[in-house]
């Protein structure tokens, strides 16, 4: 950790002529961009997987036609199809998981007063008027929501809301283009005359039911993260989330 703290300090020193007291914050943004570049190949692979799922729609429709009255058999057939075509319904999760170590490193560095037995000099850096080691509750207790630090957080919250709204639209559009994820588009059977008899309920790809329900809203949960973690870690989350949404928009055109 002390080695990484030294790297952040040196990068902040290089950026100090341009950003002044916010140089460490700028260093965190650059670090975030570097991490996102490292996982970009995986993001591209996830985008290719998403497009592959779209190409599978005719085969999925045929499976629904053949096994529509047997939900368990249909689920097995859908799972076999995705396995055979090497398409994972949750392929987009891996890039996010690989970014967690970087987030936890920043969380640790800006949550401890000492690093390697020495005073943590990173805690002396700020983003405008807000200490990078502080939290939203600290800002509320020091000037309130309209104080210097409070305004920094209001700005971050506004960015998160804009990015989350755009992400929501992208996710809903992606799910609409891939009904296999949600079970949408299932057909209706023709047999039977009783109530509900012969009707095929939509069947989602196995293992994705709970995920797809919350998926469009995940970006809004970033508000909670920004409010409770040190500002440095919050800045990483906001930057990474904005990068990720822009990346999705470009890769899924």
Secondary structure by P-SEA (a helix, b strand, c coil): caaaaaaaaaaaaaaccccccaaaaaaaaaaaaaaaaaaaaaaaaaaaaaaaaaaaaaaaaaaaaaccccaaaaaaaaaaaaaaacccccccaaaaaaaaaaaaaaaaaaaccccccccccccccccccccccccaaaaaaccccccaaaaaaaaaaaaaaaaaaaaaaaaaaaaaacccccccbbbbbcccccccccccccccccccccccccccccccaaaaaaacccaaaaaaaaaaaaaaaaaaaaaac
